[in-house]
């Protein structure tokens, strides 16, 4: 059985244990979580300035396109609802 499998088996076993056992294992679980976070944080890299500019441009263009799309859909729906109110109002 691998180390990760043993850890998982231990955490499952402790989860099924009594409330007192769960409280006693809390500091160990917090320490393990903190170590996992530190390990994953070391793998993170910041994007370059060029990547930030490219993704920002994509976001701005996408927001503009969605804005135009929803403006058109809103106007079509508004005219349709106004037409229905007008036809049933007479």
N, CA, C and O atoms as a GROMACS GRO file, in nm:
protein
  360
    1UNK      N    1   0.085  -0.116   0.000
    1UNK     CA    2   0.000   0.000   0.000
    1UNK      C    3   0.090   0.123   0.000
    1UNK      O    4   0.184   0.130   0.078
    2UNK      N    5   0.060   0.222  -0.089
    2UNK     CA    6   0.140   0.342  -0.100
    2UNK      C    7   0.119   0.436   0.017
    2UNK      O    8   0.026   0.418   0.096
    3UNK      N    9   0.205   0.535   0.027
    3UNK     CA   10   0.197   0.631   0.136
    3UNK      C   11   0.066   0.709   0.131
    3UNK      O   12   0.000   0.728   0.232
    4UNK      N   13   0.028   0.753   0.009
    4UNK     CA   14  -0.096   0.830  -0.005
    4UNK      C   15  -0.216   0.746   0.032
    4UNK      O   16  -0.311   0.795   0.094
    5UNK      N   17  -0.213   0.617  -0.005
    5UNK     CA   18  -0.324   0.528   0.027
    5UNK      C   19  -0.334   0.509   0.177
    5UNK      O   20  -0.444   0.505   0.233
    6UNK      N   21  -0.219   0.497   0.244
    6UNK     CA   22  -0.219   0.483   0.389
    6UNK      C   23  -0.274   0.608   0.456
    6UNK      O   24  -0.351   0.600   0.552
    7UNK      N   25  -0.234   0.726   0.404
    7UNK     CA   26  -0.284   0.851   0.461
    7UNK      C   27  -0.436   0.858   0.446
    7UNK      O   28  -0.507   0.897   0.538
    8UNK      N   29  -0.484   0.818   0.325
    8UNK     CA   30  -0.627   0.823   0.301
    8UNK      C   31  -0.700   0.724   0.392
    8UNK      O   32  -0.805   0.756   0.447
    9UNK      N   33  -0.644   0.605   0.406
    9UNK     CA   34  -0.706   0.505   0.492
    9UNK      C   35  -0.709   0.553   0.636
    9UNK      O   36  -0.808   0.532   0.706
   10UNK      N   37  -0.601   0.618   0.681
   10UNK     CA   38  -0.597   0.671   0.817
   10UNK      C   39  -0.699   0.783   0.836
   10UNK      O   40  -0.764   0.790   0.940
   11UNK      N   41  -0.714   0.870   0.735
   11UNK     CA   42  -0.808   0.980   0.749
   11UNK      C   43  -0.952   0.928   0.747
   11UNK      O   44  -1.038   0.981   0.817
   12UNK      N   45  -0.977   0.824   0.667
   12UNK     CA   46  -1.112   0.766   0.664
   12UNK      C   47  -1.140   0.697   0.796
   12UNK      O   48  -1.250   0.708   0.850
   13UNK      N   49  -1.042   0.627   0.850
   13UNK     CA   50  -1.059   0.559   0.977
   13UNK      C   51  -1.081   0.661   1.088
   13UNK      O   52  -1.164   0.639   1.177
   14UNK      N   53  -1.009   0.770   1.085
   14UNK     CA   54  -1.026   0.871   1.190
   14UNK      C   55  -1.159   0.943   1.174
   14UNK      O   56  -1.216   0.989   1.272
   15UNK      N   57  -1.208   0.954   1.052
   15UNK     CA   58  -1.337   1.018   1.031
   15UNK      C   59  -1.450   0.933   1.088
   15UNK      O   60  -1.553   0.985   1.130
   16UNK      N   61  -1.429   0.799   1.090
   16UNK     CA   62  -1.531   0.709   1.144
   16UNK      C   63  -1.517   0.692   1.294
   16UNK      O   64  -1.606   0.636   1.358
   17UNK      N   65  -1.407   0.739   1.352
   17UNK     CA   66  -1.384   0.722   1.494
   17UNK      C   67  -1.477   0.810   1.577
   17UNK      O   68  -1.562   0.881   1.524
   18UNK      N   69  -1.457   0.801   1.708
   18UNK     CA   70  -1.541   0.881   1.797
   18UNK      C   71  -1.505   1.029   1.787
   18UNK      O   72  -1.403   1.066   1.730
   19UNK      N   73  -1.591   1.110   1.842
   19UNK     CA   74  -1.569   1.254   1.838
   19UNK      C   75  -1.439   1.292   1.907
   19UNK      O   76  -1.368   1.382   1.860
   20UNK      N   77  -1.406   1.226   2.016
   20UNK     CA   78  -1.280   1.252   2.087
   20UNK      C   79  -1.159   1.222   2.002
   20UNK      O   80  -1.061   1.297   2.004
   21UNK      N   81  -1.166   1.112   1.926
   21UNK     CA   82  -1.055   1.078   1.836
   21UNK      C   83  -1.039   1.183   1.727
   21UNK      O   84  -0.928   1.218   1.689
   22UNK      N   85  -1.151   1.233   1.678
   22UNK     CA   86  -1.146   1.335   1.574
   22UNK      C   87  -1.083   1.463   1.628
   22UNK      O   88  -1.004   1.527   1.558
   23UNK      N   89  -1.116   1.500   1.749
   23UNK     CA   90  -1.058   1.621   1.810
   23UNK      C   91  -0.908   1.602   1.833
   23UNK      O   92  -0.829   1.694   1.810
   24UNK      N   93  -0.869   1.482   1.876
   24UNK     CA   94  -0.726   1.456   1.901
   24UNK      C   95  -0.645   1.458   1.772
   24UNK      O   96  -0.528   1.499   1.773
   25UNK      N   97  -0.704   1.415   1.661
   25UNK     CA   98  -0.630   1.411   1.535
   25UNK      C   99  -0.631   1.545   1.463
   25UNK      O  100  -0.564   1.560   1.360
   26UNK      N  101  -0.704   1.642   1.513
   26UNK     CA  102  -0.716   1.772   1.446
   26UNK      C  103  -0.582   1.842   1.424
   26UNK      O  104  -0.556   1.886   1.311
   27UNK      N  105  -0.494   1.854   1.523
   27UNK     CA  106  -0.365   1.922   1.497
   27UNK      C  107  -0.283   1.853   1.389
   27UNK      O  108  -0.218   1.920   1.308
   28UNK      N  109  -0.286   1.721   1.387
   28UNK     CA  110  -0.210   1.648   1.285
   28UNK      C  111  -0.269   1.674   1.146
   28UNK      O  112  -0.195   1.692   1.049
   29UNK      N  113  -0.401   1.676   1.136
   29UNK     CA  114  -0.466   1.701   1.007
   29UNK      C  115  -0.438   1.844   0.960
   29UNK      O  116  -0.417   1.866   0.841
   30UNK      N  117  -0.439   1.940   1.051
   30UNK     CA  118  -0.411   2.079   1.015
   30UNK      C  119  -0.267   2.093   0.967
   30UNK      O  120  -0.240   2.162   0.869
   31UNK      N  121  -0.175   2.027   1.036
   31UNK     CA  122  -0.034   2.031   0.995
   31UNK      C  123  -0.016   1.969   0.857
   31UNK      O  124   0.058   2.023   0.775
   32UNK      N  125  -0.082   1.857   0.831
   32UNK     CA  126  -0.075   1.794   0.700
   32UNK      C  127  -0.132   1.883   0.591
   32UNK      O  128  -0.075   1.895   0.483
   33UNK      N  129  -0.245   1.947   0.621
   33UNK     CA  130  -0.306   2.039   0.525
   33UNK      C  131  -0.212   2.156   0.496
   33UNK      O  132  -0.194   2.194   0.380
   34UNK      N  133  -0.152   2.212   0.600
   34UNK     CA  134  -0.060   2.324   0.583
   34UNK      C  135   0.060   2.284   0.497
   34UNK      O  136   0.104   2.361   0.411
   35UNK      N  137   0.114   2.165   0.521
   35UNK     CA  138   0.227   2.118   0.441
   35UNK      C  139   0.187   2.098   0.294
   35UNK      O  140   0.264   2.130   0.204
   36UNK      N  141   0.066   2.046   0.271
   36UNK     CA  142   0.019   2.029   0.134
   36UNK      C  143   0.002   2.165   0.065
   36UNK      O  144   0.036   2.179  -0.053
   37UNK      N  145  -0.048   2.262   0.137
   37UNK     CA  146  -0.064   2.397   0.080
   37UNK      C  147   0.072   2.456   0.045
   37UNK      O  148   0.088   2.514  -0.062
   38UNK      N  149   0.169   2.442   0.134
   38UNK     CA  150   0.303   2.494   0.106
   38UNK      C  151   0.364   2.427  -0.017
   38UNK      O  152   0.426   2.494  -0.100
   39UNK      N  153   0.345   2.296  -0.029
   39UNK     CA  154   0.399   2.222  -0.144
   39UNK      C  155   0.336   2.272  -0.273
   39UNK      O  156   0.406   2.295  -0.371
   40UNK      N  157   0.205   2.288  -0.274
   40UNK     CA  158   0.136   2.334  -0.395
   40UNK      C  159   0.170   2.480  -0.427
   40UNK      O  160   0.180   2.517  -0.544
   41UNK      N  161   0.189   2.562  -0.323
   41UNK     CA  162   0.221   2.703  -0.344
   41UNK      C  163   0.357   2.719  -0.410
   41UNK      O  164   0.378   2.812  -0.488
   42UNK      N  165   0.448   2.631  -0.379
   42UNK     CA  166   0.582   2.638  -0.441
   42UNK      C  167   0.575   2.611  -0.591
   42UNK      O  168   0.663   2.654  -0.666
   43UNK      N  169   0.472   2.540  -0.636
   43UNK     CA  170   0.458   2.508  -0.778
   43UNK      C  171   0.398   2.622  -0.860
   43UNK      O  172   0.402   2.619  -0.982
   44UNK      N  173   0.343   2.723  -0.792
   44UNK     CA  174   0.274   2.832  -0.860
   44UNK      C  175   0.376   2.929  -0.918
   44UNK      O  176   0.474   2.965  -0.852
   45UNK      N  177   0.351   2.972  -1.041
   45UNK     CA  178   0.437   3.074  -1.103
   45UNK      C  179   0.351   3.192  -1.145
   45UNK      O  180   0.235   3.174  -1.184
   46UNK      N  181   0.407   3.310  -1.138
   46UNK     CA  182   0.335   3.431  -1.179
   46UNK      C  183   0.342   3.443  -1.331
   46UNK      O  184   0.443   3.408  -1.392
   47UNK      N  185   0.234   3.493  -1.393
   47UNK     CA  186   0.236   3.509  -1.538
   47UNK      C  187   0.328   3.624  -1.578
   47UNK      O  188   0.352   3.717  -1.500
   48UNK      N  189   0.378   3.617  -1.701
   48UNK     CA  190   0.462   3.726  -1.750
   48UNK      C  191   0.374   3.844  -1.789
   48UNK      O  192   0.252   3.832  -1.800
   49UNK      N  193   0.438   3.959  -1.809
   49UNK     CA  194   0.365   4.080  -1.846
   49UNK      C  195   0.291   4.061  -1.978
   49UNK      O  196   0.180   4.110  -1.995
   50UNK      N  197   0.353   3.990  -2.072
   50UNK     CA  198   0.292   3.965  -2.202
   50UNK      C  199   0.166   3.879  -2.187
   50UNK      O  200   0.065   3.904  -2.253
   51UNK      N  201   0.173   3.778  -2.100
   51UNK     CA  202   0.056   3.692  -2.076
   51UNK      C  203  -0.058   3.771  -2.010
   51UNK      O  204  -0.175   3.751  -2.043
   52UNK      N  205  -0.024   3.860  -1.918
   52UNK     CA  206  -0.126   3.943  -1.853
   52UNK      C  207  -0.194   4.032  -1.955
   52UNK      O  208  -0.317   4.045  -1.955
   53UNK      N  209  -0.116   4.094  -2.043
   53UNK     CA  210  -0.175   4.180  -2.146
   53UNK      C  211  -0.265   4.100  -2.240
   53UNK      O  212  -0.374   4.147  -2.275
   54UNK      N  213  -0.222   3.982  -2.279
   54UNK     CA  214  -0.301   3.899  -2.372
   54UNK      C  215  -0.432   3.856  -2.309
   54UNK      O  216  -0.538   3.866  -2.372
   55UNK      N  217  -0.428   3.810  -2.185
   55UNK     CA  218  -0.552   3.764  -2.121
   55UNK      C  219  -0.644   3.882  -2.091
   55UNK      O  220  -0.766   3.868  -2.098
   56UNK      N  221  -0.588   3.998  -2.058
   56UNK     CA  222  -0.670   4.116  -2.036
   56UNK      C  223  -0.741   4.157  -2.164
   56UNK      O  224  -0.858   4.193  -2.162
   57UNK      N  225  -0.671   4.152  -2.276
   57UNK     CA  226  -0.733   4.185  -2.404
   57UNK      C  227  -0.846   4.088  -2.437
   57UNK      O  228  -0.951   4.130  -2.486
   58UNK      N  229  -0.825   3.962  -2.411
   58UNK     CA  230  -0.930   3.862  -2.435
   58UNK      C  231  -1.053   3.891  -2.350
   58UNK      O  232  -1.166   3.882  -2.398
   59UNK      N  233  -1.031   3.925  -2.224
   59UNK     CA  234  -1.144   3.954  -2.134
   59UNK      C  235  -1.219   4.078  -2.182
   59UNK      O  236  -1.342   4.076  -2.185
   60UNK      N  237  -1.149   4.184  -2.218
   60UNK     CA  238  -1.214   4.308  -2.263
   60UNK      C  239  -1.295   4.283  -2.390
   60UNK      O  240  -1.409   4.328  -2.400
   61UNK      N  241  -1.238   4.212  -2.486
   61UNK     CA  242  -1.309   4.182  -2.612
   61UNK      C  243  -1.431   4.095  -2.584
   61UNK      O  244  -1.538   4.120  -2.639
   62UNK      N  245  -1.417   3.994  -2.500
   62UNK     CA  246  -1.528   3.905  -2.467
   62UNK      C  247  -1.640   3.981  -2.398
   62UNK      O  248  -1.757   3.960  -2.430
   63UNK      N  249  -1.608   4.068  -2.304
   63UNK     CA  250  -1.710   4.147  -2.236
   63UNK      C  251  -1.782   4.238  -2.336
   63UNK      O  252  -1.904   4.252  -2.329
   64UNK      N  253  -1.709   4.297  -2.427
   64UNK     CA  254  -1.771   4.382  -2.529
   64UNK      C  255  -1.866   4.301  -2.617
   64UNK      O  256  -1.978   4.345  -2.644
   65UNK      N  257  -1.824   4.184  -2.662
   65UNK     CA  258  -1.908   4.100  -2.747
   65UNK      C  259  -2.035   4.057  -2.673
   65UNK      O  260  -2.144   4.064  -2.728
   66UNK      N  261  -2.020   4.014  -2.548
   66UNK     CA  262  -2.138   3.976  -2.471
   66UNK      C  263  -2.230   4.096  -2.446
   66UNK      O  264  -2.352   4.082  -2.448
   67UNK      N  265  -2.172   4.212  -2.424
   67UNK     CA  266  -2.253   4.332  -2.405
   67UNK      C  267  -2.336   4.363  -2.527
   67UNK      O  268  -2.455   4.392  -2.515
   68UNK      N  269  -2.277   4.357  -2.645
   68UNK     CA  270  -2.350   4.381  -2.770
   68UNK      C  271  -2.457   4.274  -2.790
   68UNK      O  272  -2.570   4.305  -2.826
   69UNK      N  273  -2.422   4.148  -2.765
   69UNK     CA  274  -2.518   4.037  -2.780
   69UNK      C  275  -2.639   4.058  -2.690
   69UNK      O  276  -2.752   4.049  -2.736
   70UNK      N  277  -2.616   4.086  -2.562
   70UNK     CA  278  -2.728   4.103  -2.470
   70UNK      C  279  -2.807   4.230  -2.499
   70UNK      O  280  -2.928   4.234  -2.474
   71UNK      N  281  -2.743   4.334  -2.552
   71UNK     CA  282  -2.814   4.454  -2.593
   71UNK      C  283  -2.912   4.421  -2.705
   71UNK      O  284  -3.028   4.464  -2.702
   72UNK      N  285  -2.866   4.344  -2.804
   72UNK     CA  286  -2.952   4.306  -2.916
   72UNK      C  287  -3.067   4.216  -2.868
   72UNK      O  288  -3.182   4.240  -2.905
   73UNK      N  289  -3.036   4.116  -2.788
   73UNK     CA  290  -3.140   4.025  -2.737
   73UNK      C  291  -3.241   4.103  -2.653
   73UNK      O  292  -3.361   4.080  -2.665
   74UNK      N  293  -3.194   4.193  -2.569
   74UNK     CA  294  -3.284   4.273  -2.484
   74UNK      C  295  -3.377   4.358  -2.570
   74UNK      O  296  -3.496   4.366  -2.541
   75UNK      N  297  -3.324   4.421  -2.673
   75UNK     CA  298  -3.409   4.503  -2.760
   75UNK      C  299  -3.513   4.419  -2.833
   75UNK      O  300  -3.628   4.460  -2.846
   76UNK      N  301  -3.474   4.302  -2.882
   76UNK     CA  302  -3.568   4.213  -2.950
   76UNK      C  303  -3.679   4.170  -2.855
   76UNK      O  304  -3.797   4.175  -2.890
   77UNK      N  305  -3.641   4.128  -2.735
   77UNK     CA  306  -3.742   4.087  -2.637
   77UNK      C  307  -3.832   4.203  -2.595
   77UNK      O  308  -3.952   4.185  -2.577
   78UNK      N  309  -3.775   4.321  -2.580
   78UNK     CA  310  -3.853   4.439  -2.542
   78UNK      C  311  -3.956   4.471  -2.651
   78UNK      O  312  -4.072   4.498  -2.620
   79UNK      N  313  -3.915   4.467  -2.775
   79UNK     CA  314  -4.008   4.494  -2.885
   79UNK      C  315  -4.116   4.386  -2.894
   79UNK      O  316  -4.232   4.417  -2.921
   80UNK      N  317  -4.078   4.260  -2.871
   80UNK     CA  318  -4.176   4.150  -2.873
   80UNK      C  319  -4.278   4.163  -2.763
   80UNK      O  320  -4.397   4.144  -2.788
   81UNK      N  321  -4.235   4.194  -2.642
   81UNK     CA  322  -4.328   4.210  -2.531
   81UNK      C  323  -4.416   4.333  -2.553
   81UNK      O  324  -4.536   4.328  -2.524
   82UNK      N  325  -4.361   4.441  -2.602
   82UNK     CA  326  -4.440   4.561  -2.631
   82UNK      C  327  -4.546   4.530  -2.737
   82UNK      O  328  -4.659   4.578  -2.727
   83UNK      N  329  -4.510   4.451  -2.838
   83UNK     CA  330  -4.604   4.414  -2.944
   83UNK      C  331  -4.718   4.330  -2.883
   83UNK      O  332  -4.835   4.352  -2.915
   84UNK      N  333  -4.683   4.233  -2.795
   84UNK     CA  334  -4.786   4.151  -2.733
   84UNK      C  335  -4.879   4.233  -2.644
   84UNK      O  336  -5.001   4.213  -2.647
   85UNK      N  337  -4.824   4.326  -2.565
   85UNK     CA  338  -4.909   4.412  -2.482
   85UNK      C  339  -5.000   4.497  -2.569
   85UNK      O  340  -5.117   4.517  -2.538
   86UNK      N  341  -4.944   4.546  -2.680
   86UNK     CA  342  -5.024   4.628  -2.771
   86UNK      C  343  -5.136   4.549  -2.834
   86UNK      O  344  -5.248   4.600  -2.846
   87UNK      N  345  -5.110   4.422  -2.874
   87UNK     CA  346  -5.216   4.344  -2.940
   87UNK      C  347  -5.323   4.301  -2.842
   87UNK      O  348  -5.441   4.299  -2.878
   88UNK      N  349  -5.288   4.268  -2.720
   88UNK     CA  350  -5.390   4.227  -2.624
   88UNK      C  351  -5.459   4.344  -2.556
   88UNK      O  352  -5.563   4.327  -2.494
   89UNK      N  353  -5.401   4.463  -2.569
   89UNK     CA  354  -5.459   4.580  -2.506
   89UNK      C  355  -5.575   4.639  -2.585
   89UNK      O  356  -5.657   4.711  -2.528
   90UNK      N  357  -5.583   4.610  -2.714
   90UNK     CA  358  -5.689   4.670  -2.796
   90UNK      C  359  -5.814   4.591  -2.792
   90UNK      O  360  -5.912   4.628  -2.856
   0.00000   0.00000   0.00000
